Amino acid sequence: MPQLIVLPHVELCPNGAVIDAQKGVSICDTLLDHGIEIEHACEKSCACTTCHVVVREGFASLSSATEMEDDLLDKAWGLEPTSRLACQALMGSQDVVVEIPKYSINMVKEGGH
């Protein structure tokens, strides 16, 4: 069983976490199922960037990004070459290390429509 390793995040996961993950389940669902309340303003429909994560290890083992995900990622705060939307990245058979960025672009919290 692959593990999802979450680097410490001041608000969501101050001590970091090591989670037994299931292959084929999204990073977002895995985090939420284990009490790490990552933002997901579009209800995991690949319509925003609030669940943006940076994959520090294991990037190649994740499901491939769609063109729609790649287009949205261009709008994410702190975009890196190994950025993914947690709602779209499905776990593979290898361990994955993710960093949840300090900031996200969340139109709901910022008063947008």
C-alpha positions as CSV (number, residue, x, y, z in Angstrom):
1,M,0.0,0.0,0.0
2,P,1.5,3.4,-1.0
3,Q,1.9,6.1,1.6
4,L,1.0,9.7,1.2
5,I,3.5,11.8,3.1
6,V,2.4,15.3,3.9
7,L,5.0,17.9,4.7
8,P,4.1,20.2,7.7
9,H,1.6,23.0,6.9
10,V,1.1,25.6,9.6
11,E,-2.7,25.5,9.6
12,L,-3.8,22.2,8.0
13,C,-1.2,19.8,9.3
14,P,1.4,21.4,11.6
15,N,3.3,18.2,12.3
16,G,3.0,16.7,8.8
17,A,1.5,13.3,8.3
18,V,2.1,9.8,6.9
19,I,-1.0,8.2,5.5
20,D,-1.7,4.8,4.1
21,A,-3.2,5.6,0.8
22,Q,-5.2,3.5,-1.7
23,K,-4.1,3.2,-5.3
24,G,-6.6,5.0,-7.6
25,V,-7.9,7.4,-4.9
26,S,-7.2,11.1,-5.3
27,I,-4.8,12.9,-3.1
28,C,-7.6,15.3,-2.1
29,D,-9.9,12.4,-0.9
30,T,-7.0,10.8,0.9
31,L,-6.2,14.0,2.8
32,L,-9.9,14.7,3.6
33,D,-10.5,11.1,4.8
34,H,-7.6,11.5,7.2
35,G,-8.7,14.8,8.7
36,I,-6.5,17.2,6.7
37,E,-9.0,19.8,5.5
38,I,-7.4,20.9,2.2
39,E,-9.5,23.5,0.4
40,H,-11.6,22.2,-2.5
41,A,-13.9,25.1,-3.4
42,C,-15.3,23.5,-6.6
43,E,-16.2,20.2,-4.8
44,K,-13.4,18.3,-6.7
45,S,-14.7,19.0,-10.2
46,C,-11.4,20.4,-11.6
47,A,-12.9,23.9,-11.8
48,C,-10.6,25.9,-9.4
49,T,-7.1,25.7,-8.0
50,T,-7.7,25.7,-4.2
51,C,-6.5,22.1,-3.8
52,H,-3.2,22.8,-5.5
53,V,-0.3,20.7,-4.1
54,V,3.4,20.5,-5.0
55,V,4.6,16.9,-5.3
56,R,8.1,16.6,-3.8
57,E,8.6,12.9,-4.4
58,G,6.7,10.3,-6.4
59,F,5.3,12.6,-9.1
60,A,5.7,10.0,-11.9
61,S,3.6,7.4,-10.0
62,L,0.5,9.6,-10.1
63,S,-2.1,9.5,-12.8
64,S,-1.4,11.8,-15.7
65,A,-2.7,15.4,-15.7
66,T,-5.4,16.2,-18.2
67,E,-5.2,19.2,-20.4
68,M,-8.0,20.8,-18.3
69,E,-6.0,20.3,-15.1
70,D,-2.8,21.8,-16.8
71,D,-4.8,24.8,-18.0
72,L,-6.1,25.5,-14.4
73,L,-2.7,24.9,-12.8
74,D,-1.4,27.9,-14.8
75,K,-3.6,30.0,-12.5
76,A,-2.4,28.5,-9.2
77,W,-0.4,30.5,-6.7
78,G,3.2,29.2,-6.4
79,L,3.1,27.0,-9.4
80,E,6.0,24.6,-9.8
81,P,6.9,21.9,-12.4
82,T,5.6,19.2,-10.1
83,S,2.3,21.0,-9.1
84,R,-0.9,19.0,-9.3
85,L,-4.5,19.6,-8.3
86,A,-5.1,17.2,-5.4
87,C,-8.6,16.4,-6.6
88,Q,-7.3,15.1,-10.0
89,A,-4.1,13.4,-9.0
90,L,-4.8,9.7,-8.3
91,M,-2.4,7.7,-6.2
92,G,-0.3,5.0,-7.9
93,S,1.7,2.2,-6.3
94,Q,4.6,4.4,-5.1
95,D,4.9,6.6,-2.0
96,V,4.2,10.3,-2.7
97,V,5.4,13.3,-0.7
98,V,3.3,16.5,-1.1
99,E,3.6,20.0,0.1
100,I,0.4,22.0,0.6
101,P,1.3,25.6,-0.4
102,K,0.9,28.3,2.2
103,Y,-1.6,30.2,0.1
104,S,-4.3,29.4,-2.4
105,I,-6.4,31.4,-4.7
106,N,-9.9,31.0,-3.3
107,M,-12.5,33.2,-4.8
108,V,-15.1,32.3,-2.2
109,K,-13.0,33.6,0.7
110,E,-11.8,36.6,-1.2
111,G,-15.4,37.8,-1.9
112,G,-15.4,36.9,-5.7
113,H,-18.3,35.2,-7.4
